[in-house]
Amino acid sequence: MATLQLQHLDAAAGDVITAAGPLVAYDVTTAAVSYRPDGTLTVEHPGLQLVWSLVDAPADGAVLAAEVDLNGDERLVRCDRVEFPS
């Protein structure tokens, strides 16, 4: 079993985010999603990054973490955004 974790990272442009396995990052400022199968992402724009990654054990500070069974069917990661009027 692997663990899918979510981290909120306040990153500067040029910072490198790494994970032991593949990662998906959502740049909150630009609403851009990046997938990195090698687990390495160089941040292009400063600001909040929501980062999902497959790891053996969750990192300190992970916002969410859940064990997932990777045997069997393919998986899909969706990054939807909903905005409400202020």
GIFEN-V935895 format. One record per backbone hydrogen bond with DSSP energy under -1.0 kcal/mol. NH is the residue of the N-H (numbers start at 1). CO is the residue of the C=O. E is the energy in kcal/mol with one decimal. If there is no record, write none. Layout:
# GIFEN-V935895
((NH CO E) (NH CO E))
This chain:
# GIFEN-V935895
((2 68 -2.0) (3 55 -2.9) (4 66 -3.1) (5 53 -2.6) (6 64 -2.4) (7 51 -2.2) (9 49 -2.9) (11 47 -2.5) (14 43 -3.2) (15 12 -2.3) (17 41 -3.3) (19 39 -2.2) (23 36 -1.9) (24 52 -2.7) (25 34 -2.7) (26 50 -2.6) (27 32 -3.0) (28 48 -2.1) (31 27 -1.9) (34 25 -2.7) (36 23 -2.8) (39 36 -1.7) (41 17 -2.6) (43 15 -3.0) (47 11 -3.0) (49 9 -2.7) (50 26 -2.6) (51 7 -2.7) (52 24 -3.1) (53 5 -1.9) (54 22 -1.7) (55 3 -2.9) (62 59 -1.9) (63 6 -2.6) (64 6 -1.2) (66 4 -2.0) (68 2 -3.1))
